[in-house]
């Protein structure tokens, strides 16, 4: 990929207003928005700058987001060395955050067969549920902190906490020790890595935003393939075992986290203000954001059930050899790698919300029509591939959808609000799924997951209709 620094040159408009955003006639910091084709373009003179005695009539081509936020696309470099280095760093954080938690199916099955075999499906799943909860719910605190103080301190602290938790997990022998090390300490570290890196990528890109986020998010697909394979192979090696498996992963986290700390930068300075209830209330009064706030967490609930129970479903209920069933996790995640790249590239042409809607409907169909009825090795592989592609695309486009309807000053807050609720859904999803399995069997749990995904698909279609109407050719 070629890198050009010429795109970072400032325009006269940027010189007047570093962020290039005009909200209600006043210059503010830059806003996240869709590509220029998504919006209505107009020209207006610049406003009177603070400290000036006269107002120069400098033309400023702006675009308007679905929420009426006016921005200057020229203020986003959409490339350059620092921008693409930030994408590289975010790729690394995605690998050791989302990529890591997508390996939960391997640990769920391993713990049930080994250290925690005396515990039920539901009890063991609390470890993986806490892992997801802290990754997502931590955003409610980490997001605003990143907006206020910048990314560096959070990235360094997250790298240290994530690796330390895994080192401690390598020494764990009791149930509560697995909860505290892998489910709490390591998971909080992943949250501190995830949110600053996403916000920094968004600050550099406008027209190529979905592509940039898709490239960065593909790191989670790579991690979701590498981690299960490495973990499975090392666990089966007698002279390595569980302790050195976890320590090896911890060293890998240190390496990739260090790369992220060196490469990730934000185009915008920190926002020097504290989070207030008024800011939260203002976001919650935005009905379009509230719809996204509802659909995002609910969409992840069935995805988390699949990631947690795809292995145990295969060998307990679908006649798949237990040793082979472990490979369903990397198969699913390898498909999600392409699901993050291809839809992200297409979304810059169709619009992020439009592509997100297509993927939501597609993932519902795959969950309902394949996961419930299929049986045997071939059927489970087909499901893993198709589902992985859809879920990967949904996770990659979610930040782009949030950015499209938000001002940059609120992206950290809004991402935190959405992911906080997602964390709560994940916290109870796996134990609830385990309870359903114990009471009614695997197909009842799968039917529950498909029903939730169906409701979310309908809500997403409504969001697309509300923003863009019935014309699917319109870039939204």
N, C-alpha and C positions, 0 to 999 in steps of 0.2 A: 504493500500500500504506500503510495507516494505521499509525502507530507509537504505542505506548502505553508510558509509563514506569511505570505503576502496578504492573506485574508484577514490578518489581525490589525491591519492599518485602520486608524480611526477616521471617521468621516467628520465633516463639519458639524453634523447633528450630534455625533458622539461627543465632540469637544464641548458642545453646549450642555449636554446632559449625558453623563457617562453611561447611564443605563439605557437611554433611548426609549423610555416609557412615558407616555402621557396618560394620566388618569384624571378625568374631569378637568382637563386643561392644565394640570400641574405636573411637572416632571417628577418622577419617582425612580425607584430602582427598577431594573429590567424585569419583565414579566415573562413567564412561560406561556407559550402559545403555539398553535399549530402552524404548519407551513403557510406561506403567503397565499397559496391557492385556496386555503380553507376559509378565508376571511374576506371582508369587504375592505378595499383599499381606498384611501382618501388622502388628500394633501391639506395641511394646515400650517399656518405660521407658528414659529416657536413662541413660547410665552416669555414674559419678562423675567430674566434671571435675577436671583437674589443679589443685591448690591449694584445692579445696573441702573443707570438713569434713563436709558432708552431701551426699547425692545426692537431688536433687529428682526426683520421679516425673513427668516431663513426657512425655505421650504422643507417640510419633513414628511416624507411618505410613510404612512403608518398603516397598520392593519388592525382589525378589530376581532377579538376572540368571540366565541359564543356567549361569553358573559359580559361583553361590551368593554373589555380592557383594551386600550389602544397601545400598540407597541411599534417600534421602529425595527424591522427585520435587519437593517444594515448594522445595528449595534451588536449582533451576534456574529462572531468570526466564522462559525461553521467550518473550522479547520485550523491548521497551524500546528506547530510542534507541541506547544503546551496543551492544546485541546486534545490531540491524539494520545499524548502521554497520559492524560487524565483518563481517557478511555481504556488504555492499557492497565492503569492502576485499578480502575473499577472492574475490569475483567478479572484481575487477581482477587479482589475482595469478593466478587460473586462466586469465584471458584471455592473459596474457603468459608462462605456463609451459606448461600442457597445450595451450592453444590454439596456441601457437607451434610446439611439437614435432609437432602434428598436421598441420603444413604440410610435413613432410619429403618427402612424395611429389613436391611441386613442385621442391624443390631436388635431389632424386635425379635427376629427369629433366633439369633444367636443367644441372647439372654434367656429366652424361653427354654432353649435346649441345654443350657449350661449353668452359669452362675445363679440364675434366678428361676430355675425350673420348678421350684416349689411355689412360685407365684402364678396368678391367673393372667390371661390375656390383658385384661383391663388394668391390672396392677403394674405389669411390666410396661404397658404403653404410657404410663405417666412419665417415664423418663423421656421418651421421644416427644411427648406433648409439651413438657416444660421446655425442651429444646426449641420448639417452634414458638411457644408463647413468648419467651424472652426475646427471641429474634425479632418478632413483630411488635409486641407491646412496648418494647424498649424504645421504639421510634417516637412515642409520645413525649419522651424526655430528650432523647438523643437528637431528634429532628430540630426542635427549637434551639438546643444548645449549639448545634452546628451552624444554624442561622446567625446566632449571636457571636460565637467565638471563632468560627472557621473550622476547617476539617482536621488540622494536624494533630492536636492533642487527642481528639477522639480516635483517630486512626492508630496512633501509638498505643493508647490505653487499650483499645480493642484487640490489637495484635497480642499484647502481653496477657490480657485476661483469657482470651480464647485458647492460646497455647498452654497457659498455666492450668486451666481447667482440664484439658486433655491429659497433661502430665499427671494430674491428681487422679484422673479416671483410671490410669494405668495401674494405680495402687489400690483401687477400690475392690472390696470384697463383700461389703454389706449393701443392702438395697438403698438405704439413705445416702450412702457415699456415692453411688451412681447418680442419684438425684442431684446432689449438691455440686458434684464436679462437672458431669456432662450436661445435666439438665438445667443448671443455674449459672455457674461461673463461666464455663465455655460459651453458653448461649448468650449471656449478656455481652460478652466480647464480640460475638458476631453482629449483634445489633449496633454496637459502636462503630463497626467497620462498614456496615451496609449503607446507612442513611447518608452520611457525609459524601460518600463516593457517588451515589446516584445524583444528589443535588449538584455536585460539581460538574458532572457530565452535562446535565441539563443547562447549566449556566453558559456553556460554550457553544451550544448548537441550537439552531432554529429550523431551517429548512431540512437539515439532515438529522434532526433529533431522533426520530424513530430508528433510523439506521444506526446511529451512534449507540443508542441504548441497546439495540439488538445485538450489536457486536460485543458490548460489555456484558450483557446478560448471558451471552453464549458461554461465558466462563462457568456459570452454574451448571450448564449442560455437561461441560467437560469434567467438572468436579464430580457431578453425579454419576459419571462413567468411571472415572479413575478411582475415586474413593472406595466404592463397593468392590471393585476388582482387587485393589491392593489389600483392603481389609480381609476379604474372603481368602485370598491366597496366603496371606501372612498368618491368619488364624489357623489354617490347615497345616502350617509348617511347625513341626514339633519344637525345634530349637528357637523359634521366635515366639509364638503364642500371643495371647491377648495383651500382656503388659507392653512388649516392644512394638506391637501393632499400633497401640495408642500413642506411644512415644514417637514413632516414626511420623504419624500424622501431625503430631504437635510440632515437630521440627519443620515439616512442610508448611504449616500455618505460619511459623515464624519467618520463613523465607518469603512467601508470597505477600504476607502482611508488610514486611520491610520494603518490598518493591512498591507496594501501594503508598506507603508513607513518603517515599522519595519522588513519586511521579504525579500524585493527585494534587491539583491546585484548583482554586475557585477563581473564576473571572471577576467575581464581585466581592467587595469588601464585606466583612461581617456586619450584620444589622445591630447597632448598639441599643437594643431595647429589650425589656423583659416580656415574656409571654403574659398576656392578660386574658381575663375571662371575656372581655369584649372582642378580642380577636377570635377566640373560639366560637363565641356566639355569632359573630359575623359570618364565619364559614358555615355554621350550621343553619343560618338563614338562607343560604344559597341553595335553592332546591335542586339544582342540577348536581352540585357537589354531594348533597345528601343521598341522591340516587346512586351515585358512584360509591359513596361511603357504605351503602347497604349491599350492593352487588359484589363489590370486591371481596370482602370477608366471606360472604356466603359462597362465592365461587371457589374459594380455597378450601372450604370444609370437605367437600367430596374429593378434591385432589389429595388432601392430606390422608384421607381414609385409604385411597388407592396406594399411596406411597408407603403407608404403615403396614397394610395387610396384603399387599399383592403377593408376597412370598408365602406367607402362611396360608393364604387362600389356595395357592397353587398346589402345595403338597398335602394340605389337610382335606381339601374339598374337590380338587380338580384333577386328581390322579397324575400329578407331576412329581418326578423324582426329587426328593428334598435337596440333594446336592446340586441338581440342575436348576431348581427353582430360584436359588440365590441370584442367578444371572438375569432374572427378569428386571431387577432394579437397574443395572447398567444398560440393559436393552432399552428400557423406558427412558432413561436419561440421555442415552445417545440420540434417540429420536427427538428429545426436547432440545438438544443442541441445534438441530436444523430448524426446529420450531421457533427458536429465538431469532435466528438469522433471517430466514425467508420471509415470514410475516412482517418483521421489522422493516425490511427493504421495501416490501409491497405497500406498507402503511404510509410511506412517504409519498405514495401515488394515490392511494385510495382514501387516506385520512386514517388517523389512529383509532378514532371511535368506530368507524365503519369496519375496519379489519378486526377490531376487538369483538364486535358483534358477530361477525362471521365465525370467529374462532369459538365463541361461547356456545353458539348453536351447534357447531360441529362437535365440540367436546361432549355436550349433552347427548347427542345421538350416539356417539361411540360408547359412552358410559352405559346408556340404557340398552342399546341394541347388541353390545358385545360382551361387556363384563359380566352381566347377569347370566346369559345362557351358555357362553363358551365353556369348553372343557378340553383337557389334554394339553400337551406341550405346544402344538402348533397354534391352537386357538388362543392360548395365553400370550404367545409371542406376538401374534397379530394385534391383539388388544394393547399390549405394552407399547408397540411401535406407534399405533394410531393415537392412543391416548397421550403418550409422551410428546408427540408433535403438537397437539392442541394445547396441553397444559403449559408447555414451554412458551408458546406464543402468547398465551394469556399473561403469564408472569412477566414476560419481556415488555409487553405493551402497556401494562398497568401504570408504570411511572409516566409514560408518554401521555396517557389519557388524563392523569391527574394534572400534569404540566399544561395540557392543552386548555384546561378550564380554570387555570389559576394564575395569579400574580406571583412572581418569583419570591416576593416577600413572605408568601404564605405557603410555599411548596413544602418546606420542612414541617410546618405545623400540620398541613393537610395530609401529607404522607404519613406522619405520625398518628393522626386520628384514624386513618383507614387501617393502618397496620396494627394499631392497638386492638381494634375490634377483631381483626384477623387473628391476632394472638389468642384472644379469648376463645374464638371458634376452634382453633387448633388445640387449645388446652383441654377442651372437653370432647373434641371430636373422636380422638383415639380411644379414651376410656369408654365413651358412649358406644362406639363401634364394637369394642371388645365385649361390652355388656350385651349388645344385641346379638353378637355371635354366640355368646354363652347361652342366651335364652332362646333364640329362634334360628340360629344358623347363619352361615355366610351369605346366602342369597338375600336374606332379610336386610342385612347390613348394606349390601350392594343396592338393593331397591331403595333404601333410605338415601344413599348417596346420589342415585339417579334422580330421585324426586327433587332434592335440593337443587341439583344442577338445572333441572327443567324450569323451576321457578326463577332462578337467576337468569337463564336464557331469555325468558319472557320479559323480565325487567330491563335487560340490556337492549332488546329490540325496541322497547318503549323509549329508552334514552336516545337511541339513534333516530327514531321517528321524531322525537321532540326537538332535537337539534337540527336535523337535516330533512325532515319530511319523508315522503315516500320515494323520492328520487335517489336511487342507490348510486347513480353516476356522480352525484355531488360529493366533492371531497370534504369529509368531515372528520 
